Amino acid sequence: MSERLRWDDAQGALVPAGPPGTVHAIDSWLCAEGRVRGLPLHLRRFAAASEALGGPPGPQVHAFFQAVAERLPTAGSWFPRVELAVENRELCLRLWIRPAPALGENVRLWTAEGPDRRSRPDIKGLDLDRLTALRDAALADGADEALLLDAAGRLVEGATTSFLWWRGDVLCTPPDTPRRLASVTRELLLGIAAAQGVRTAHETPTPRALDGLEVWAVNALHGIRPVTQWTSAQVSAGPAIRAPRWRGHLSRLSQPAPSALSTRTPDHVQHTR
């Protein structure tokens, strides 16, 4: 069962939505038994997208998110999606409450051919059709996720994921750039590392430079999924030694949805858009 709602700012409430129009920006996360993680960071990212695209202002987006948090089911596993979409020829805020798909434990990577051709990688939703097509190509090739590379053949991110990897005791990830989406799960993991005194580093490797390393594909639905196969690259996947413990760290960040937005965002993740 799913439900589509629209934010009515005059009423200060979510009301039944009309037929879906063009979607310009989206954000989504896992809601399990009424608990979510990183919701203030999803709000910040979505509000930045709305501002960039001429959508409703920040205070309206915040009120919308609070209503969303209070509307989410308290039982079961759900994957709610917020949207900046066109309805009746106007940009509006919409909520799609939908069941969560089955969660994955591992991921097989397929490398997309050619450089990343997205128009606005920093806004989640604008390039949704292209990313969906790439992920479909990955599935057709027996993989779970499409890996995007830049013109020099260096790792950018996945169609639906960001990447982290372990080089010895150092947790590594690509640097923030306009060609990458600000990943909420990545920032939460880097925050955990900072709190525990784990060293971190930024790298821009080719896939071959990750040969034999423990690599994670992360997102707000699945959390941490270790890469177990590189289907279209001569790269061997390293053993997932640290993933189980860090999954536990991540799960402890979950909070009841209605109170999640009132929790102060830790300083080490304040910069996330």
Salt bridges, closest charged atoms under 4 A:
GLU3 OE2 - ARG71 NH2 2.93
ASP27 OD1 - HIS42 ND1 2.66
ASP27 OD1 - ARG45 NH2 2.74
GLU83 OE2 - ARG81 NH2 2.84
GLU83 OE1 - ARG94 NE 3.48
GLU87 OE2 - ARG6 NE 3.17
GLU87 OE1 - ARG94 NH1 2.48
GLU105 OE1 - ARG247 NH1 3.55
ASP116 OD2 - ARG118 NH2 2.71
ASP116 OD2 - ARG179 NH2 3.36
ASP122 OD2 - ARG120 NH2 2.85
ASP144 OD1 - ARG108 NH2 2.92
ASP150 OD2 - ARG154 NE 2.92
GLU157 OE2 - ARG118 NH1 2.64
ASP169 OD1 - ARG242 NH2 3.09
ASP176 OD1 - ARG186 NH1 3.03
GLU187 OE2 - ARG186 NH1 2.60
GLU187 OE1 - HIS271 NE2 3.16
GLU203 OE2 - ARG167 NE 2.89
ASP267 OD1 - ARG264 NH2 2.50
